[in-house]
Amino acid sequence: MIFTALARIVSVVISVYMLLCAVRIFFSWVPSLAQTKWGSLIARLTDPYLELFRAIPLFRTPTVDFSPIVALAVLSVINNLFVTLSYAVRITVGFILSLLLDAGWSAISFLLGFFLVIALVRIIGYIAKLATLHPLWQILDGIINPLLFRVNRFIYRGRAVDYLQGLITGFVVVLLARAIGGWAVRILTSLLMSLPF
């Protein structure tokens, strides 16, 4: 009973902290907001955590800093763990394995969802014929193109395809992978939870 209450409290605290991190990330895009009293307070609360991920070169490219996304994904996984723990009746090996599986899928699902949003924005921008040489499009292309190239190389076996067709194909494949992966993880999680030990 006390463990359940503590897990719920920790989950709420993590959710609030995730919101503060998201606000801090948004404020970093609008410097006038970051320099306000509230912006400074939020920066003091969240920057130590966000800096942990900024320090890892793997999460940054010359044009895009992915570290805030990774930082939020880690918080999301930890939050999901505590939410699940708060509803646990008993803790078994199967329960712990299902938590780990769910945590891993949560991070992957978050990143696939992020890719889907960027790909959808890119598809809309391409169809609307917005300035394709604008730095924003180049940044978005830099984020999604590595995965798009792998997906299209697998689907089209090296044949050249139109960029819009490649975008749509990549979007559909990732959407299906996210849906099928979620379904498979739910089945495996329920199987693991039913283990008697």
C-alpha positions as CSV (number, residue, x, y, z in Angstrom):
1,M,0.0,0.0,0.0
2,I,2.8,2.5,1.0
3,F,4.9,1.3,-2.0
4,T,1.9,1.9,-4.4
5,A,1.4,5.4,-3.0
6,L,5.1,6.2,-3.2
7,A,5.2,5.0,-6.8
8,R,2.3,7.2,-7.7
9,I,3.8,10.2,-6.1
10,V,7.1,9.7,-7.9
11,S,5.2,9.3,-11.1
12,V,3.5,12.6,-10.6
13,V,6.7,14.3,-9.8
14,I,8.4,12.9,-12.9
15,S,5.4,14.0,-15.0
16,V,5.7,17.6,-13.7
17,Y,9.5,17.5,-14.3
18,M,8.9,16.3,-17.9
19,L,6.6,19.2,-18.4
20,L,9.1,21.6,-17.0
21,C,11.8,20.2,-19.3
22,A,9.5,20.5,-22.3
23,V,8.8,24.2,-21.4
24,R,12.6,24.8,-21.0
25,I,13.2,23.3,-24.4
26,F,10.5,25.5,-25.9
27,F,11.9,28.6,-24.1
28,S,15.4,27.8,-25.6
29,W,13.9,28.5,-29.0
30,V,12.5,31.8,-27.9
31,P,15.2,33.7,-26.0
32,S,12.9,36.5,-24.8
33,L,11.0,33.9,-22.8
34,A,14.1,32.2,-21.5
35,Q,15.3,35.5,-20.0
36,T,12.2,36.1,-17.9
37,K,12.0,35.3,-14.1
38,W,10.0,32.1,-14.8
39,G,12.4,31.1,-17.6
40,S,15.4,31.5,-15.3
41,L,13.7,29.4,-12.6
42,I,12.8,26.6,-15.0
43,A,16.3,26.7,-16.4
44,R,17.8,26.3,-12.9
45,L,15.6,23.4,-12.3
46,T,16.0,21.5,-15.6
47,D,19.4,22.5,-17.0
48,P,21.4,20.2,-14.8
49,Y,19.4,17.2,-16.0
50,L,19.4,18.3,-19.7
51,E,23.1,19.0,-19.6
52,L,23.8,15.4,-18.7
53,F,22.5,14.5,-22.2
54,R,24.0,17.5,-24.0
55,A,27.5,16.3,-22.9
56,I,27.1,13.1,-24.9
57,P,28.3,13.7,-28.5
58,L,26.3,10.8,-29.8
59,F,23.1,12.8,-29.4
60,R,24.3,15.8,-31.4
61,T,24.9,16.5,-35.0
62,P,26.4,19.7,-36.4
63,T,22.9,21.0,-37.2
64,V,20.6,19.3,-34.7
65,D,20.8,18.6,-30.9
66,F,18.8,15.4,-30.2
67,S,19.8,15.4,-26.5
68,P,16.5,17.0,-25.3
69,I,14.5,14.3,-27.0
70,V,16.7,11.6,-25.4
71,A,16.4,13.3,-22.0
72,L,12.6,13.4,-22.3
73,A,12.5,9.7,-23.6
74,V,14.5,8.6,-20.5
75,L,12.1,10.5,-18.2
76,S,9.2,8.9,-20.1
77,V,10.6,5.4,-19.6
78,I,11.2,6.0,-15.9
79,N,7.7,7.5,-15.5
80,N,6.2,4.4,-17.2
81,L,8.1,2.2,-14.8
82,F,6.7,4.0,-11.8
83,V,3.1,4.1,-13.2
84,T,3.3,0.3,-13.8
85,L,4.8,-0.3,-10.3
86,S,2.0,1.8,-8.7
87,Y,-0.6,-0.7,-10.1
88,A,1.3,-3.9,-9.3
89,V,-0.4,-6.4,-7.1
90,R,2.7,-8.5,-6.6
91,I,6.2,-8.3,-8.0
92,T,7.5,-11.4,-9.8
93,V,10.3,-12.1,-12.3
94,G,7.8,-12.0,-15.1
95,F,6.6,-8.7,-13.8
96,I,10.1,-7.3,-13.8
97,L,10.8,-8.6,-17.3
98,S,7.6,-7.2,-18.6
99,L,8.5,-3.8,-17.0
100,L,11.9,-3.9,-18.8
101,L,10.3,-4.9,-22.1
102,D,7.7,-2.1,-21.7
103,A,10.4,0.4,-20.8
104,G,12.5,-0.4,-23.9
105,W,9.5,-0.3,-26.2
106,S,8.4,3.0,-24.6
107,A,11.7,4.6,-25.6
108,I,11.6,3.1,-29.1
109,S,8.0,4.0,-29.6
110,F,8.7,7.6,-28.5
111,L,11.5,7.9,-31.1
112,L,9.3,6.3,-33.8
113,G,6.5,8.7,-32.9
114,F,8.9,11.7,-33.1
115,F,10.1,10.4,-36.6
116,L,6.4,10.2,-37.7
117,V,5.6,13.7,-36.7
118,I,8.7,15.1,-38.5
119,A,8.0,13.0,-41.6
120,L,4.4,14.2,-41.7
121,V,5.5,17.8,-41.4
122,R,8.0,17.2,-44.2
123,I,5.3,15.5,-46.4
124,I,3.0,18.5,-45.9
125,G,5.8,21.0,-46.6
126,Y,6.7,19.1,-49.7
127,I,3.2,18.9,-51.0
128,A,2.5,22.5,-50.2
129,K,5.7,23.4,-52.1
130,L,7.1,25.4,-49.2
131,A,10.6,26.8,-49.6
132,T,12.5,23.5,-49.8
133,L,15.9,25.1,-49.3
134,H,15.0,26.7,-46.1
135,P,17.3,25.7,-43.2
136,L,14.3,24.2,-41.3
137,W,13.7,21.7,-44.1
138,Q,17.4,20.8,-44.2
139,I,17.3,20.2,-40.4
140,L,14.2,18.0,-40.7
141,D,15.8,16.1,-43.7
142,G,18.9,15.6,-41.6
143,I,16.8,14.0,-38.9
144,I,14.7,11.7,-41.0
145,N,16.8,10.9,-44.1
146,P,19.1,8.3,-42.4
147,L,16.1,6.1,-41.5
148,L,14.2,6.9,-44.8
149,F,17.2,5.8,-46.8
150,R,17.4,2.5,-44.9
151,V,13.6,1.9,-45.2
152,N,13.6,2.7,-48.9
153,R,16.7,0.7,-49.7
154,F,15.0,-2.3,-48.0
155,I,11.6,-1.7,-49.7
156,Y,12.7,-0.7,-53.2
157,R,15.9,-2.8,-53.3
158,G,18.1,0.1,-54.7
159,R,15.6,1.4,-57.3
160,A,15.5,5.2,-57.5
161,V,12.2,6.7,-56.2
162,D,10.7,10.2,-56.1
163,Y,11.4,12.0,-52.8
164,L,7.7,12.3,-51.9
165,Q,7.2,8.6,-52.6
166,G,10.1,7.8,-50.4
167,L,8.8,10.1,-47.6
168,I,5.3,8.5,-47.7
169,T,6.8,5.0,-47.9
170,G,9.0,5.7,-44.9
171,F,6.1,7.2,-43.0
172,V,3.8,4.2,-43.7
173,V,6.5,1.6,-42.8
174,V,7.4,3.3,-39.5
175,L,3.7,3.7,-38.7
176,L,3.2,0.0,-39.3
177,A,6.3,-0.9,-37.4
178,R,5.1,1.2,-34.4
179,A,1.6,-0.4,-34.5
180,I,2.9,-4.0,-34.9
181,G,5.6,-3.5,-32.4
182,G,3.1,-2.1,-29.8
183,W,0.8,-5.1,-30.5
184,A,3.7,-7.6,-30.1
185,V,5.0,-5.9,-26.9
186,R,1.4,-6.0,-25.4
187,I,1.2,-9.7,-26.1
188,L,4.7,-10.5,-24.7
189,T,4.0,-8.3,-21.7
190,S,0.8,-10.2,-20.9
191,L,2.6,-13.5,-21.3
192,L,5.5,-12.4,-19.0
193,M,3.0,-11.1,-16.4
194,S,1.3,-14.5,-16.4
195,L,4.5,-16.3,-15.4
196,P,4.0,-17.8,-11.9
197,F,7.5,-16.8,-10.7
